[in-house]
Amino acid sequence: MSRPAAYDLHLHSVWSYDALAEVEPYFCRAEELGVRAIAVTEHHNLDSITETLAAAARHPRVRMIPAAELTVTTSIGPVDLLCYGLPLRPGGRLREVLESYNAWQRACGAAWSRGMQAIGYPYDDAERLALLRSYRPERTIARQGATHVKNGIQRAHFLRRGYMAREEDYAEISRRAQQGTPRPPYPAAGEVLPAVKETGALVVIAHPVNYFLRNDLPRMEALRRECALDGIECAHRSTPPELTAFYRQYCRERGMVSTGGSDCHESGDLGDPPGGWGHVSGRVFASHIGEEGWLDELLERLPRAEGMG
């Protein structure tokens, strides 16, 4: 890759519980780099859609694709699914599903607090809410409530508070808290996917290497059926180039779309790659190896959102 990709279809903003980037800078950077299209794919919600639409109107040369990253419970455990072409004003079953995700986030946060208290630490709801307010804008908390906390921020907080002696202890304290009060499972694929699919949106499995056990074809086929997959995120920083080619061929043989994205979460991800565009490492906006033609294939199959040109 010697230049930025023509699109970035995997981005998160402050409306995701674990992200710190604002929406507008993605459009500014896309316009600067000549990126044709972007998708802000919040974890479990479409709550940034008003801000995304406003930014898209100010940057008409950048195509905005309404989307979200919904994690579902499957036969192999949680799987992240990128859903493209979602309606701008969700109604019916999809609205109910999105509200269930908001409820899940609040329940997950509450379970963290109860679990920590069950093993002897005073990490109550008030302390968790104060921690959320240390990095999340108030407008997101007003909409989503007291969710779970970004792992890196919570880990650092536990260290400061003396709940653990070393950062490496976070996995163990998490396990113990989970035993004290189990966190709720993600919504089930069988409940989420029918609501998504009836809108005409396309379902694409995100960063698939671990889900697919690299290139285990029987497992790939099973997940394709269980998750009603329309495509694969073939290009992602966690995917080796040889697997990008393998996944792309798999998609071609089955009439599926291929996508690529950087998975940006923070404003620091918007700069140039330290080693130049040919030496990308870590999260960098528009820094995947997906081909430009993949975008055209996707756009041909997307439903046209009401209110968009």
N, C-alpha and C positions, 0 to 999 in steps of 0.2 A: 504494500500500500504506500504510494508516494504522494497522495493527496487526501484530503478529508473525504469521507463517504458522502454520497449524494443525499442521504437521509439518515435519521437516527430515530428509531422506533421503539426505544426503551429508555425513558427518562422519568425521574421522580422529582417532585418539588416538596415544599414545606407541608403540603397537604398529605404526604405520606409520613407515617409516624417516625420514620428513621432517616428522613432527608432534610437538608438545610438550604437547598437552592430555591430561589424564587422563579416563577414562571417566565416573566418577561425576558430575563437574560438569555434564555434558550433561543427565543426568537431573534434577539439581537445578534447573537453569535451565529445562528444559522444564516441570517441575511449576510453577515460579514464574510462567511466562508462559502456562500453559494449553495448551501444545503437546501434541497428542494422541498423536503417534507419532514415533519417531526411528529412524534406521538408522546404526549405526557401520560405515562402509564402508572397512575398512583396505585399504591398498595391498597387493594380492597375498596376503592371508592372512586366516584366521579366528582368529588367535591371541588376540584380546582377548575371545573369546566367553565364557570363564568369568567374567571381570570384568563383562562386559556383562549376563550373566544375573543375577549377584548384585546389580548396581545396579538392574536392572529389578524384582527381587523387593522391593527397598526402596522403589521408586517405582511402585506398581501402577497408578497413574492414567496412566502414560506407556507406550504400547504400544511394545515393542521388536521390530524386524524384523531377523532374522539376515541379514547381507549382507556383501559384500566388493566392492572395486573391482579388477577383474582387467584388466590391460593385455595385449592380444593383438597379435600381428603379423598384419597383413592385407595385401591387395593395394595399399593406399595407405600402408602403414607402421603404426606403433603406434596403437592405438585403445583408449581407456579405456571399460570396460564395467562398469556397476553391476549386480550380481547379487543379486536380492532373494528371500528365502525359502529360503536355503541350509539344509541340515540342521545341527543343533546338534553332531552327532558325525559328521563326514564319513567315509565309508568308500569302498571300491572305487576306481573310477576317479577320483572327485573327490579323495579323499585323495592319490592319486598325483600329481594335477595340482597340488594345493597344496604338496606336498613339492617338486615341480619348480620352483615359484616361489621357495621358500626357497633352493633350490640356485642358482637364477638370481640372486637378490640377492647371495649370497656370491660367485658368479663375477663379477658386475658390479663388486663392490667390489675383488676381486683384480685385475681387468683395469685398474681405475683406478691401482692401485699399480704394476703392472708397466708400464703405459703411461707414467706419470710418470717412472719410473726409466729407461725406454728413451730419453726425451728429456733425461736428465741431472739429474733432481731426486731427492733421497733420500726420496721419499714411499713408504715401505715398508708392509707389512701392520701392523707394530707401531705405526707413527705413525698409521695410519688407525684402528686399534682404539682408541688413546688418544683420538683425536678423537671417535669414536663415544661413548666413555664420558663425554665432556664434556657430552653433552646427552641421551643415551639411558639409561633405567633399566637396571640390570644384568639384571633379569628378562627384558627383551626380547632382550638380547644372548645370554643363556644359551639362549633358545629359537631365535633366528634366526641366531646367529653374527655374524661381522664382515661386515655388508652394505655397500652403497655408502652415501655420506654425503649428508645434505641439502645441496643446492647452495649455499644462502646461507652455511651454516656452513663448507663446504669452501672457498668463494670467499674468505671472510674469513681463513681459516687460511692459504691460499696467499699472501695479501697480507702477513700477519704474518711468514711464513717467508721472504719475499723471492723466492718462486717467480715472482712477476709484480710489475710496478711499479704497476699501476692495476687497479681492479675491472673496468674495461672489457676487460682482457686475458683475462678468464676464458674467454670463448668461444673465443679462439684457442688458449689452452693446452689446453683440452678437446679441440679438434680435433686438435692435435698428439699428445696422449696417446692419442687414439682411433686415430690412424694407427700409433702405436708398438705398441699392443696393442688390437685391436678388441674392444669390449665385446660380449658375447653378445646375440643378439636376444631379444626377449620370446618366451615360448611362443606357438606358432602357434594361430590361431583354430580351425583344424580339429582340433587336439588338445584344446583347452580346452573349447570349447563343447559337444561331445557329452557330456562328463562333467558339465557344469553342467546341461544341459537334462534329462538323464535323472533328475535329482532333483526336477524340477518347478519349479525356480527360474525367475524371470523375468529376462530380460536386457534392460537399458536402456542406451542409449548416453549417456555423460556429456558435459556441456558441448559440445554438438554443432556449434557455429557453424563452427569451422575444418574439422572432419571433413566437414561437409555443404557446404563452400564457401558458407556462409550458407543458401541455399535452392535449390541445384542438384538438381532432382528426379531426373534420371537417376542422379546420384551417391548420393542418398539411397536410392533403390530398390536400387542395387547393394549398398550397405552393409547395408540391411535384410536382404537375402538372405544375404550373406556372413557376417554376424554373428548371424543368426537372431534379429533384434531383436523383443522383445515390447513395447518402448516407447522413449520419448525423455525425457531430462531437459529438459523444455521451459522450466523456470524455473531460471535460474542467473545469477549476477551478470554473466557474460560474454555473456549473451544479451539483445539489445535487445528491448524489449516487443513490437515489431512481429513479430519472429521467434518470440517465445514464442507469439503468436497463430497464426502460420503453422504452427509445429510441432504445436500442439494440434489444429488442424484436420486436419492430415496424420494424426495419430493417430486421430482420430475416424473418418475415412474408411476406415481400415484395421483398426479394431478393436484398436488398440494402447493401452497405458496411458501416462499422462503423469505425470511426477514433478517435484519441485523440491527443491533443497537449497542450503545455504550454502557447502559445501566447507570448513568450519572445520578448522583445524589446531592452533590455539594457545588457551590459556586467555584471552588477551586478546580473542579473537573472541566471547566470551560476554556482553559488555556491551551497553548500548543503542546504537543507531546515533547517531553524533555529532550529526546533524541531525534526529533523530527518525525514527520508522518510515516516514515518507513520503519520506525523503531518504537512502536507503541507498546507501552506497558501500563497496567492499571486502568482506571476509569478516565477516559478522555473523550469529550464530546465529539461525535462523528468519527470515531476511531475504530471502525470495524472493517472487515474485508468483504462485506456483501456487495454484490454487483448492482449497478444502477438499474439494470433491467428487472431485477426482483421487485423494485418499487412499482414499476409499471404493471407488472402482473398482479400485484396486490391491489392497486387502485382500480383495476378493471373489475375486480370481484367485490369491492366494498359497496355496501348500500349507501345511497346518498342521504346524508343526514338532513332532516328538515331544518330549514333556516340557513343552510350553507350552500354556496354556489357550486 
